[in-house]
Amino acid sequence: MKSWALTEIETPGGSRSPAVLLSGDEGRAVLIELEAGQELGDHQVKENMFLVVIDGSVHIEAATESLDAGPGTLVAFEPDERRSVSSESGARVLLLFTPWPGAGHYRAEEKADAESQARG
């Protein structure tokens, strides 16, 4: 068993210093502190992504939808779904990516090539 006290982990530098808590085939967990006014600009990833608001509040834009979310909110995104996350007053969010890396992610392709070469 592994555990993390998400409100106690230091993340100096806001979004520029994410804390990777776990990273393996099963998934990746990343803790990010958004300082007041910071954002994770328009982006997408190849994995399913789950965002959990730990502290503070965020504004999320995805396609034609938007959401203001506070502590305890869980939001799920599909692979390749574009989104942005911002916080006017600051927030701490946990991002969960599954699987890691996802199909089409450059690291997934490298891993598949290496496994194929190892088999024959």
N, CA, C and O atoms as CSV, one atom per row, in Angstrom:
chain,resi,resn,atom,element,x,y,z
A,1,MET,N,N,0.845,-1.175,0.000
A,1,MET,CA,C,0.000,0.000,0.000
A,1,MET,C,C,0.890,1.238,0.000
A,1,MET,O,O,1.931,1.281,0.656
A,2,LYS,N,N,0.458,2.229,-0.744
A,2,LYS,CA,C,1.133,3.530,-0.755
A,2,LYS,C,C,0.088,4.584,-0.434
A,2,LYS,O,O,-1.085,4.432,-0.773
A,3,SER,N,N,0.521,5.656,0.222
A,3,SER,CA,C,-0.427,6.736,0.529
A,3,SER,C,C,0.292,8.073,0.503
A,3,SER,O,O,1.510,8.141,0.669
A,4,TRP,N,N,-0.473,9.133,0.294
A,4,TRP,CA,C,0.064,10.484,0.212
A,4,TRP,C,C,-0.872,11.436,0.951
A,4,TRP,O,O,-2.092,11.320,0.836
A,5,ALA,N,N,-0.319,12.360,1.695
A,5,ALA,CA,C,-1.093,13.423,2.343
A,5,ALA,C,C,-1.110,14.592,1.355
A,5,ALA,O,O,-0.213,15.434,1.373
A,6,LEU,N,N,-2.120,14.640,0.504
A,6,LEU,CA,C,-2.144,15.567,-0.630
A,6,LEU,C,C,-2.122,17.037,-0.242
A,6,LEU,O,O,-1.673,17.873,-1.026
A,7,THR,N,N,-2.593,17.365,0.941
A,7,THR,CA,C,-2.587,18.767,1.366
A,7,THR,C,C,-1.253,19.179,1.980
A,7,THR,O,O,-1.029,20.362,2.235
A,8,GLU,N,N,-0.358,18.206,2.221
A,8,GLU,CA,C,0.914,18.503,2.877
A,8,GLU,C,C,2.122,18.463,1.949
A,8,GLU,O,O,3.205,18.898,2.342
A,9,ILE,N,N,1.970,17.958,0.739
A,9,ILE,CA,C,3.096,17.843,-0.191
A,9,ILE,C,C,3.431,19.221,-0.737
A,9,ILE,O,O,2.549,19.949,-1.192
A,10,GLU,N,N,4.711,19.575,-0.690
A,10,GLU,CA,C,5.138,20.880,-1.180
A,10,GLU,C,C,5.213,20.879,-2.707
A,10,GLU,O,O,5.715,19.937,-3.320
A,11,THR,N,N,4.706,21.949,-3.298
A,11,THR,CA,C,4.745,22.125,-4.757
A,11,THR,C,C,5.163,23.567,-5.054
A,11,THR,O,O,4.367,24.347,-5.577
A,12,PRO,N,N,6.402,23.922,-4.725
A,12,PRO,CA,C,6.848,25.298,-4.944
A,12,PRO,C,C,6.857,25.647,-6.427
A,12,PRO,O,O,7.156,24.797,-7.266
A,13,GLY,N,N,6.535,26.874,-6.745
A,13,GLY,CA,C,6.553,27.299,-8.143
A,13,GLY,C,C,5.255,27.065,-8.881
A,13,GLY,O,O,5.190,27.241,-10.097
A,14,GLY,N,N,4.216,26.668,-8.155
A,14,GLY,CA,C,2.918,26.487,-8.799
A,14,GLY,C,C,2.964,25.431,-9.887
A,14,GLY,O,O,3.583,24.382,-9.714
A,15,SER,N,N,2.316,25.701,-10.999
A,15,SER,CA,C,2.183,24.714,-12.072
A,15,SER,C,C,3.514,24.353,-12.725
A,15,SER,O,O,3.594,23.375,-13.469
A,16,ARG,N,N,4.549,25.127,-12.455
A,16,ARG,CA,C,5.873,24.823,-13.014
A,16,ARG,C,C,6.586,23.718,-12.247
A,16,ARG,O,O,7.632,23.242,-12.689
A,17,SER,N,N,6.041,23.298,-11.103
A,17,SER,CA,C,6.676,22.263,-10.287
A,17,SER,C,C,5.676,21.183,-9.878
A,17,SER,O,O,5.395,21.013,-8.692
A,18,PRO,N,N,5.141,20.456,-10.855
A,18,PRO,CA,C,4.208,19.396,-10.478
A,18,PRO,C,C,4.933,18.288,-9.716
A,18,PRO,O,O,6.113,18.029,-9.956
A,19,ALA,N,N,4.228,17.643,-8.809
A,19,ALA,CA,C,4.795,16.533,-8.042
A,19,ALA,C,C,4.235,15.231,-8.609
A,19,ALA,O,O,3.044,14.951,-8.473
A,20,VAL,N,N,5.097,14.439,-9.245
A,20,VAL,CA,C,4.675,13.134,-9.757
A,20,VAL,C,C,4.686,12.174,-8.574
A,20,VAL,O,O,5.742,11.867,-8.021
A,21,LEU,N,N,3.504,11.705,-8.193
A,21,LEU,CA,C,3.375,10.844,-7.027
A,21,LEU,C,C,3.569,9.376,-7.374
A,21,LEU,O,O,4.120,8.610,-6.583
A,22,LEU,N,N,3.120,8.992,-8.546
A,22,LEU,CA,C,3.176,7.596,-8.977
A,22,LEU,C,C,3.190,7.569,-10.490
A,22,LEU,O,O,2.488,8.352,-11.131
A,23,SER,N,N,3.977,6.682,-11.068
A,23,SER,CA,C,4.012,6.568,-12.518
A,23,SER,C,C,4.370,5.136,-12.888
A,23,SER,O,O,5.481,4.676,-12.625
A,24,GLY,N,N,3.427,4.442,-13.495
A,24,GLY,CA,C,3.641,3.060,-13.910
A,24,GLY,C,C,2.619,2.698,-14.968
A,24,GLY,O,O,1.792,3.528,-15.345
A,25,ASP,N,N,2.668,1.472,-15.446
A,25,ASP,CA,C,1.753,1.039,-16.498
A,25,ASP,C,C,0.284,1.260,-16.131
A,25,ASP,O,O,-0.542,1.553,-16.995
A,26,GLU,N,N,-0.031,1.116,-14.847
A,26,GLU,CA,C,-1.423,1.248,-14.412
A,26,GLU,C,C,-1.936,2.680,-14.498
A,26,GLU,O,O,-3.135,2.905,-14.660
A,27,GLY,N,N,-1.034,3.639,-14.389
A,27,GLY,CA,C,-1.451,5.034,-14.464
A,27,GLY,C,C,-0.391,5.966,-13.908
A,27,GLY,O,O,0.688,5.540,-13.494
A,28,ARG,N,N,-0.721,7.229,-13.909
A,28,ARG,CA,C,0.197,8.269,-13.421
A,28,ARG,C,C,-0.623,9.228,-12.570
A,28,ARG,O,O,-1.720,9.629,-12.959
A,29,ALA,N,N,-0.089,9.595,-11.407
A,29,ALA,CA,C,-0.737,10.547,-10.508
A,29,ALA,C,C,0.179,11.757,-10.339
A,29,ALA,O,O,1.344,11.617,-9.967
A,30,VAL,N,N,-0.359,12.941,-10.614
A,30,VAL,CA,C,0.421,14.176,-10.559
A,30,VAL,C,C,-0.337,15.208,-9.731
A,30,VAL,O,O,-1.511,15.478,-9.985
A,31,LEU,N,N,0.332,15.775,-8.752
A,31,LEU,CA,C,-0.243,16.825,-7.912
A,31,LEU,C,C,0.264,18.167,-8.409
A,31,LEU,O,O,1.469,18.365,-8.568
A,32,ILE,N,N,-0.653,19.080,-8.652
A,32,ILE,CA,C,-0.285,20.406,-9.149
A,32,ILE,C,C,-0.925,21.476,-8.277
A,32,ILE,O,O,-2.107,21.405,-7.944
A,33,GLU,N,N,-0.128,22.459,-7.920
A,33,GLU,CA,C,-0.613,23.636,-7.205
A,33,GLU,C,C,-0.703,24.764,-8.227
A,33,GLU,O,O,0.307,25.154,-8.813
A,34,LEU,N,N,-1.889,25.280,-8.440
A,34,LEU,CA,C,-2.060,26.451,-9.293
A,34,LEU,C,C,-2.053,27.679,-8.391
A,34,LEU,O,O,-2.919,27.825,-7.527
A,35,GLU,N,N,-1.089,28.551,-8.588
A,35,GLU,CA,C,-1.070,29.792,-7.828
A,35,GLU,C,C,-2.151,30.710,-8.387
A,35,GLU,O,O,-2.629,30.501,-9.502
A,36,ALA,N,N,-2.533,31.711,-7.628
A,36,ALA,CA,C,-3.564,32.651,-8.069
A,36,ALA,C,C,-3.228,33.172,-9.464
A,36,ALA,O,O,-2.134,33.689,-9.695
A,37,GLY,N,N,-4.169,33.035,-10.386
A,37,GLY,CA,C,-3.986,33.523,-11.746
A,37,GLY,C,C,-3.312,32.541,-12.695
A,37,GLY,O,O,-3.236,32.807,-13.894
A,38,GLN,N,N,-2.824,31.420,-12.191
A,38,GLN,CA,C,-2.168,30.446,-13.072
A,38,GLN,C,C,-3.197,29.580,-13.787
A,38,GLN,O,O,-4.347,29.464,-13.364
A,39,GLU,N,N,-2.744,28.974,-14.892
A,39,GLU,CA,C,-3.623,28.068,-15.628
A,39,GLU,C,C,-2.816,26.976,-16.316
A,39,GLU,O,O,-1.627,27.126,-16.599
A,40,LEU,N,N,-3.498,25.889,-16.571
A,40,LEU,CA,C,-2.998,24.864,-17.476
A,40,LEU,C,C,-3.724,25.168,-18.770
A,40,LEU,O,O,-4.880,24.781,-18.943
A,41,GLY,N,N,-3.050,25.862,-19.685
A,41,GLY,CA,C,-3.680,26.335,-20.911
A,41,GLY,C,C,-4.262,25.213,-21.748
A,41,GLY,O,O,-4.136,24.039,-21.401
A,42,ASP,N,N,-4.891,25.573,-22.837
A,42,ASP,CA,C,-5.547,24.635,-23.737
A,42,ASP,C,C,-4.598,23.487,-24.074
A,42,ASP,O,O,-3.520,23.701,-24.628
A,43,HIS,N,N,-5.018,22.263,-23.731
A,43,HIS,CA,C,-4.173,21.099,-23.952
A,43,HIS,C,C,-5.010,19.834,-24.074
A,43,HIS,O,O,-6.213,19.843,-23.814
A,44,GLN,N,N,-4.368,18.765,-24.467
A,44,GLN,CA,C,-4.992,17.449,-24.514
A,44,GLN,C,C,-3.912,16.413,-24.258
A,44,GLN,O,O,-2.726,16.678,-24.451
A,45,VAL,N,N,-4.331,15.226,-23.821
A,45,VAL,CA,C,-3.408,14.116,-23.609
A,45,VAL,C,C,-4.002,12.858,-24.231
A,45,VAL,O,O,-5.191,12.818,-24.546
A,46,LYS,N,N,-3.192,11.854,-24.404
A,46,LYS,CA,C,-3.620,10.603,-25.039
A,46,LYS,C,C,-4.307,9.654,-24.066
A,46,LYS,O,O,-4.889,8.653,-24.485
A,47,GLU,N,N,-4.247,9.952,-22.788
A,47,GLU,CA,C,-4.809,9.079,-21.768
A,47,GLU,C,C,-6.180,9.587,-21.308
A,47,GLU,O,O,-6.541,10.737,-21.559
A,48,ASN,N,N,-6.939,8.713,-20.630
A,48,ASN,CA,C,-8.082,9.185,-19.855
A,48,ASN,C,C,-7.491,10.036,-18.744
A,48,ASN,O,O,-6.454,9.683,-18.184
A,49,MET,N,N,-8.127,11.141,-18.420
A,49,MET,CA,C,-7.609,11.970,-17.337
A,49,MET,C,C,-8.730,12.278,-16.361
A,49,MET,O,O,-9.842,12.633,-16.754
A,50,PHE,N,N,-8.419,12.137,-15.097
A,50,PHE,CA,C,-9.339,12.484,-14.025
A,50,PHE,C,C,-8.705,13.616,-13.240
A,50,PHE,O,O,-7.524,13.546,-12.901
A,51,LEU,N,N,-9.466,14.655,-12.947
A,51,LEU,CA,C,-8.992,15.806,-12.181
A,51,LEU,C,C,-9.798,15.863,-10.891
A,51,LEU,O,O,-11.029,15.865,-10.921
A,52,VAL,N,N,-9.104,15.909,-9.761
A,52,VAL,CA,C,-9.747,16.022,-8.457
A,52,VAL,C,C,-9.288,17.334,-7.840
A,52,VAL,O,O,-8.088,17.574,-7.705
A,53,VAL,N,N,-10.239,18.186,-7.465
A,53,VAL,CA,C,-9.897,19.433,-6.782
A,53,VAL,C,C,-9.702,19.100,-5.303
A,53,VAL,O,O,-10.629,18.656,-4.626
A,54,ILE,N,N,-8.484,19.323,-4.816
A,54,ILE,CA,C,-8.149,19.036,-3.420
A,54,ILE,C,C,-8.432,20.252,-2.540
A,54,ILE,O,O,-8.981,20.127,-1.445
A,55,ASP,N,N,-8.048,21.432,-3.034
A,55,ASP,CA,C,-8.193,22.664,-2.262
A,55,ASP,C,C,-8.356,23.824,-3.235
A,55,ASP,O,O,-7.832,23.773,-4.348
A,56,GLY,N,N,-9.067,24.856,-2.836
A,56,GLY,CA,C,-9.263,26.025,-3.689
A,56,GLY,C,C,-10.356,25.782,-4.722
A,56,GLY,O,O,-11.215,24.917,-4.550
A,57,SER,N,N,-10.306,26.562,-5.797
A,57,SER,CA,C,-11.309,26.407,-6.845
A,57,SER,C,C,-10.675,26.610,-8.209
A,57,SER,O,O,-9.701,27.348,-8.359
A,58,VAL,N,N,-11.251,25.937,-9.204
A,58,VAL,CA,C,-10.762,26.034,-10.574
A,58,VAL,C,C,-11.923,26.298,-11.520
A,58,VAL,O,O,-13.081,26.011,-11.216
A,59,HIS,N,N,-11.579,26.849,-12.667
A,59,HIS,CA,C,-12.526,27.014,-13.768
A,59,HIS,C,C,-12.022,26.121,-14.889
A,59,HIS,O,O,-10.863,26.216,-15.294
A,60,ILE,N,N,-12.893,25.255,-15.390
A,60,ILE,CA,C,-12.520,24.293,-16.421
A,60,ILE,C,C,-13.313,24.582,-17.677
A,60,ILE,O,O,-14.531,24.757,-17.624
A,61,GLU,N,N,-12.626,24.634,-18.806
A,61,GLU,CA,C,-13.250,24.778,-20.122
A,61,GLU,C,C,-12.918,23.524,-20.912
A,61,GLU,O,O,-11.756,23.124,-20.985
A,62,ALA,N,N,-13.934,22.899,-21.505
A,62,ALA,CA,C,-13.727,21.721,-22.347
A,62,ALA,C,C,-14.788,21.744,-23.444
A,62,ALA,O,O,-15.986,21.675,-23.168
A,63,ALA,N,N,-14.328,21.842,-24.696
A,63,ALA,CA,C,-15.248,21.923,-25.848
A,63,ALA,C,C,-16.243,23.059,-25.608
A,63,ALA,O,O,-15.831,24.211,-25.476
A,64,THR,N,N,-17.519,22.763,-25.551
A,64,THR,CA,C,-18.539,23.804,-25.363
A,64,THR,C,C,-19.015,23.888,-23.917
A,64,THR,O,O,-19.976,24.599,-23.623
A,65,GLU,N,N,-18.352,23.168,-23.011
A,65,GLU,CA,C,-18.773,23.145,-21.611
A,65,GLU,C,C,-17.777,23.898,-20.735
A,65,GLU,O,O,-16.592,23.994,-21.054
A,66,SER,N,N,-18.284,24.428,-19.628
A,66,SER,CA,C,-17.411,25.026,-18.623
A,66,SER,C,C,-17.957,24.667,-17.248
A,66,SER,O,O,-19.145,24.388,-17.083
A,67,LEU,N,N,-17.060,24.680,-16.263
A,67,LEU,CA,C,-17.430,24.277,-14.916
A,67,LEU,C,C,-16.567,25.032,-13.926
A,67,LEU,O,O,-15.353,25.134,-14.106
A,68,ASP,N,N,-17.188,25.564,-12.876
A,68,ASP,CA,C,-16.464,26.102,-11.735
A,68,ASP,C,C,-16.514,25.019,-10.671
A,68,ASP,O,O,-17.596,24.590,-10.271
A,69,ALA,N,N,-15.341,24.572,-10.205
A,69,ALA,CA,C,-15.274,23.409,-9.327
A,69,ALA,C,C,-14.484,23.713,-8.067
A,69,ALA,O,O,-13.438,24.360,-8.116
A,70,GLY,N,N,-14.992,23.242,-6.943
A,70,GLY,CA,C,-14.335,23.422,-5.657
A,70,GLY,C,C,-13.863,22.103,-5.085
A,70,GLY,O,O,-13.925,21.076,-5.760
A,71,PRO,N,N,-13.386,22.116,-3.836
A,71,PRO,CA,C,-12.839,20.932,-3.189
A,71,PRO,C,C,-13.821,19.754,-3.225
A,71,PRO,O,O,-15.019,19.896,-2.979
A,72,GLY,N,N,-13.256,18.596,-3.540
A,72,GLY,CA,C,-14.072,17.388,-3.582
A,72,GLY,C,C,-14.663,17.089,-4.948
A,72,GLY,O,O,-15.313,16.058,-5.118
A,73,THR,N,N,-14.457,17.961,-5.925
A,73,THR,CA,C,-15.013,17.741,-7.259
A,73,THR,C,C,-14.099,16.822,-8.061
A,73,THR,O,O,-12.879,16.985,-8.061
A,74,LEU,N,N,-14.706,15.857,-8.743
A,74,LEU,CA,C,-13.996,14.952,-9.650
A,74,LEU,C,C,-14.530,15.197,-11.057
A,74,LEU,O,O,-15.742,15.209,-11.274
A,75,VAL,N,N,-13.620,15.392,-12.010
A,75,VAL,CA,C,-13.982,15.612,-13.406
A,75,VAL,C,C,-13.220,14.605,-14.253
A,75,VAL,O,O,-12.023,14.406,-14.046
A,76,ALA,N,N,-13.897,13.964,-15.207
A,76,ALA,CA,C,-13.275,12.974,-16.085
A,76,ALA,C,C,-13.227,13.507,-17.515
A,76,ALA,O,O,-14.178,14.124,-17.995
A,77,PHE,N,N,-12.109,13.260,-18.183
A,77,PHE,CA,C,-11.920,13.664,-19.573
A,77,PHE,C,C,-11.548,12.444,-20.406
A,77,PHE,O,O,-10.848,11.547,-19.938
A,78,GLU,N,N,-12.023,12.423,-21.637
A,78,GLU,CA,C,-11.684,11.356,-22.575
A,78,GLU,C,C,-10.296,11.615,-23.171
A,78,GLU,O,O,-9.819,12.749,-23.157
A,79,PRO,N,N,-9.645,10.563,-23.694
A,79,PRO,CA,C,-8.379,10.790,-24.399
A,79,PRO,C,C,-8.591,11.787,-25.547
A,79,PRO,O,O,-9.613,11.741,-26.232
A,80,ASP,N,N,-7.634,12.675,-25.747
A,80,ASP,CA,C,-7.639,13.696,-26.794
A,80,ASP,C,C,-8.693,14.791,-26.610
A,80,ASP,O,O,-8.846,15.639,-27.490
A,81,GLU,N,N,-9.417,14.795,-25.501
A,81,GLU,CA,C,-10.390,15.866,-25.242
A,81,GLU,C,C,-9.616,17.127,-24.837
A,81,GLU,O,O,-8.826,17.101,-23.893
A,82,ARG,N,N,-9.846,18.212,-25.547
A,82,ARG,CA,C,-9.149,19.473,-25.267
A,82,ARG,C,C,-9.788,20.132,-24.044
A,82,ARG,O,O,-11.003,20.081,-23.855
A,83,ARG,N,N,-8.936,20.756,-23.214
A,83,ARG,CA,C,-9.433,21.460,-22.025
A,83,ARG,C,C,-8.405,22.456,-21.541
A,83,ARG,O,O,-7.234,22.408,-21.916
A,84,SER,N,N,-8.876,23.368,-20.690
A,84,SER,CA,C,-7.994,24.282,-19.972
A,84,SER,C,C,-8.519,24.359,-18.540
A,84,SER,O,O,-9.716,24.222,-18.286
A,85,VAL,N,N,-7.587,24.583,-17.616
A,85,VAL,CA,C,-7.922,24.660,-16.193
A,85,VAL,C,C,-7.241,25.904,-15.651
A,85,VAL,O,O,-6.033,26.074,-15.815
A,86,SER,N,N,-8.006,26.771,-15.010
A,86,SER,CA,C,-7.430,27.995,-14.449
A,86,SER,C,C,-7.962,28.216,-13.035
A,86,SER,O,O,-8.976,27.644,-12.632
A,87,SER,N,N,-7.249,29.062,-12.297
A,87,SER,CA,C,-7.683,29.392,-10.942
A,87,SER,C,C,-7.384,30.857,-10.658
A,87,SER,O,O,-6.237,31.295,-10.748
A,88,GLU,N,N,-8.411,31.602,-10.319
A,88,GLU,CA,C,-8.222,33.014,-9.968
A,88,GLU,C,C,-7.574,33.170,-8.603
A,88,GLU,O,O,-6.740,34.053,-8.401
A,89,SER,N,N,-7.962,32.302,-7.655
A,89,SER,CA,C,-7.497,32.469,-6.278
A,89,SER,C,C,-6.499,31.405,-5.830
A,89,SER,O,O,-6.002,31.467,-4.706
A,90,GLY,N,N,-6.199,30.435,-6.684
A,90,GLY,CA,C,-5.273,29.359,-6.343
A,90,GLY,C,C,-6.008,28.067,-6.042
A,90,GLY,O,O,-7.130,28.083,-5.535
A,91,ALA,N,N,-5.378,26.959,-6.352
A,91,ALA,CA,C,-5.992,25.651,-6.119
A,91,ALA,C,C,-4.930,24.568,-6.130
A,91,ALA,O,O,-3.834,24.752,-6.660
A,92,ARG,N,N,-5.272,23.449,-5.542
A,92,ARG,CA,C,-4.431,22.250,-5.563
A,92,ARG,C,C,-5.276,21.172,-6.223
A,92,ARG,O,O,-6.390,20.886,-5.782
A,93,VAL,N,N,-4.733,20.569,-7.293
A,93,VAL,CA,C,-5.482,19.546,-8.024
A,93,VAL,C,C,-4.622,18.290,-8.191
A,93,VAL,O,O,-3.398,18.358,-8.306
A,94,LEU,N,N,-5.297,17.158,-8.201
A,94,LEU,CA,C,-4.660,15.875,-8.467
A,94,LEU,C,C,-5.110,15.434,-9.847
A,94,LEU,O,O,-6.308,15.389,-10.128
A,95,LEU,N,N,-4.148,15.106,-10.718
A,95,LEU,CA,C,-4.437,14.609,-12.057
A,95,LEU,C,C,-4.074,13.133,-12.100
A,95,LEU,O,O,-2.977,12.743,-11.701
A,96,LEU,N,N,-5.003,12.315,-12.587
A,96,LEU,CA,C,-4.778,10.879,-12.728
A,96,LEU,C,C,-4.910,10.529,-14.202
A,96,LEU,O,O,-5.931,10.821,-14.824
A,97,PHE,N,N,-3.879,9.905,-14.762
A,97,PHE,CA,C,-3.856,9.525,-16.178
A,97,PHE,C,C,-3.866,8.002,-16.265
A,97,PHE,O,O,-3.097,7.330,-15.577
A,98,THR,N,N,-4.749,7.455,-17.124
A,98,THR,CA,C,-4.802,6.005,-17.250
A,98,THR,C,C,-5.204,5.588,-18.650
A,98,THR,O,O,-6.079,6.219,-19.242
A,99,PRO,N,N,-4.591,4.537,-19.208
A,99,PRO,CA,C,-3.346,3.936,-18.715
A,99,PRO,C,C,-2.193,4.887,-18.962
A,99,PRO,O,O,-2.358,5.925,-19.602
A,100,TRP,N,N,-1.023,4.529,-18.453
A,100,TRP,CA,C,0.143,5.398,-18.664
A,100,TRP,C,C,1.261,4.597,-19.287
A,100,TRP,O,O,1.615,3.546,-18.751
A,101,PRO,N,N,1.823,5.025,-20.366
A,101,PRO,CA,C,1.273,6.048,-21.257
A,101,PRO,C,C,0.168,5.459,-22.123
A,101,PRO,O,O,0.136,4.252,-22.366
A,102,GLY,N,N,-0.734,6.313,-22.585
A,102,GLY,CA,C,-1.860,5.873,-23.399
A,102,GLY,C,C,-1.469,5.622,-24.842
A,102,GLY,O,O,-0.410,6.055,-25.299
A,103,ALA,N,N,-2.336,4.917,-25.554
A,103,ALA,CA,C,-2.111,4.626,-26.974
A,103,ALA,C,C,-1.945,5.931,-27.742
A,103,ALA,O,O,-2.733,6.862,-27.576
A,104,GLY,N,N,-0.922,5.991,-28.577
A,104,GLY,CA,C,-0.658,7.194,-29.354
A,104,GLY,C,C,0.303,8.154,-28.671
A,104,GLY,O,O,0.822,9.068,-29.312
A,105,HIS,N,N,0.546,7.961,-27.386
A,105,HIS,CA,C,1.524,8.766,-26.660
A,105,HIS,C,C,2.901,8.280,-27.086
A,105,HIS,O,O,3.126,7.071,-27.150
A,106,TYR,N,N,3.814,9.168,-27.374
A,106,TYR,CA,C,5.109,8.754,-27.912
A,106,TYR,C,C,5.801,7.719,-27.035
A,106,TYR,O,O,6.480,6.833,-27.554
A,107,ARG,N,N,5.646,7.812,-25.733
A,107,ARG,CA,C,6.291,6.837,-24.839
A,107,ARG,C,C,5.642,5.473,-24.964
A,107,ARG,O,O,6.316,4.457,-24.794
A,108,ALA,N,N,4.348,5.423,-25.258
A,108,ALA,CA,C,3.668,4.145,-25.447
A,108,ALA,C,C,4.192,3.460,-26.697
A,108,ALA,O,O,4.377,2.243,-26.714
A,109,GLU,N,N,4.429,4.236,-27.737
A,109,GLU,CA,C,4.954,3.680,-28.986
A,109,GLU,C,C,6.368,3.141,-28.777
A,109,GLU,O,O,6.698,2.067,-29.280
A,110,GLU,N,N,7.205,3.870,-28.042
A,110,GLU,CA,C,8.568,3.414,-27.749
A,110,GLU,C,C,8.535,2.122,-26.940
A,110,GLU,O,O,9.325,1.211,-27.186
A,111,LYS,N,N,7.618,2.043,-25.972
A,111,LYS,CA,C,7.505,0.858,-25.130
A,111,LYS,C,C,7.064,-0.349,-25.959
A,111,LYS,O,O,7.608,-1.440,-25.789
A,112,ALA,N,N,6.090,-0.172,-26.850
A,112,ALA,CA,C,5.609,-1.261,-27.698
A,112,ALA,C,C,6.725,-1.757,-28.616
A,112,ALA,O,O,6.870,-2.962,-28.821
A,113,ASP,N,N,7.509,-0.836,-29.167
A,113,ASP,CA,C,8.631,-1.213,-30.037
A,113,ASP,C,C,9.663,-2.035,-29.260
A,113,ASP,O,O,10.155,-3.046,-29.761
A,114,ALA,N,N,9.987,-1.610,-28.059
A,114,ALA,CA,C,10.979,-2.314,-27.242
A,114,ALA,C,C,10.477,-3.706,-26.877
A,114,ALA,O,O,11.251,-4.663,-26.914
A,115,GLU,N,N,9.194,-3.843,-26.523
A,115,GLU,CA,C,8.632,-5.154,-26.181
A,115,GLU,C,C,8.638,-6.079,-27.390
A,115,GLU,O,O,8.916,-7.271,-27.261
A,116,SER,N,N,8.334,-5.535,-28.561
A,116,SER,CA,C,8.323,-6.319,-29.792
A,116,SER,C,C,9.730,-6.821,-30.124
A,116,SER,O,O,9.907,-7.972,-30.524
A,117,GLN,N,N,10.718,-5.959,-29.956
A,117,GLN,CA,C,12.105,-6.348,-30.227
A,117,GLN,C,C,12.581,-7.408,-29.248
A,117,GLN,O,O,13.344,-8.298,-29.624
A,118,ALA,N,N,12.138,-7.324,-27.987
A,118,ALA,CA,C,12.548,-8.281,-26.978
A,118,ALA,C,C,11.976,-9.674,-27.255
A,118,ALA,O,O,12.590,-10.684,-26.913
A,119,ARG,N,N,10.791,-9.718,-27.879
A,119,ARG,CA,C,10.171,-11.005,-28.191
A,119,ARG,C,C,10.778,-11.674,-29.422
A,119,ARG,O,O,10.649,-12.885,-29.596
A,120,GLY,N,N,11.419,-10.918,-30.251
A,120,GLY,CA,C,11.940,-11.641,-31.379
A,120,GLY,C,C,12.530,-10.870,-32.438
A,120,GLY,O,O,12.993,-11.435,-33.429
